[in-house]
């Protein structure tokens, strides 16, 4: 059975978030038939130290796992489909190991992340509170290898912050506000960049649905902080240049530095790197009128690197 998974951007956000700990593959094919696991994660060996901000994800990511992310509470068929994916994935891993291919030493578990889960639903799958874990985290019978997370039941602690970003309504809004209030650090800056990419990609869609609008509204506070941090950096650069070339020139350079930083951040998020050719393109875009800058940003968000550069060169 096919289902419409939680927004692809949420999957990409989670894959990028787990990247420091190992290999996170979104929409991972399960080959017994045409199925895809939302995220298939394999930790690096030896294990990497998880940034504190990852919280629960750092703990989950100590072993191979398949993660299924739901925007709305799953029904019975969703869980059955997720379990079928898990068992197909585990069978494929066994076949690979028998052929002598490089596979994780431990077979993956399944983690189902849902904004809500009712008591009745959990009872149907004999899911009980997982010992040694926080409230809101449940495990099915041992043989099923399934774990359920009711995001709305998680305590509002730093450990659950990144998980609560994948909730909805007031839970997601509160998590975004908490991120906005965090002291600056490279990890916080990275999370703000990921959230801004998520927000921007929704914003440029032509046919947004109600869920898109809700996520867009919830992500706005994080965008405001991200924008302010970029503006402060640009103002500082502009002031430094302004002392050398005059106040008016400094302001102009400050605006361009701000625009360049925004373009470079989007390029890094979209293409995974900022090479010399992309850096030159970012500098050129920063000098364009605002309308043309917006068109260039839309092209970055929707095109591959080669497509964007081919169009930009013209």
Secondary structure by P-SEA (a helix, b strand, c coil): cccccccaaaaaaaaaaaccccccccccccccccccccbbbbbcccccccccccaaaaaaacccbbbbbbcccccaaaaaaaaaaaaaaaaaaaaaaaaccccccbbbbbbbbbccccaaaaaaacccccccccccbbbccccccbbbbcccccccccccccccccccaaaaaaaaaaaaaccccaaaaaaaaaaaaaaaaaaacccccaaaaaaaaaaaaaaaaaaaaaaaaaaaaaaaaaaaccaaaaaaaaaaaaaaaaaaaaaaaacccccaaaaaaaaaaaaccaaaaaaaaaaaacccaaaaaaaaac
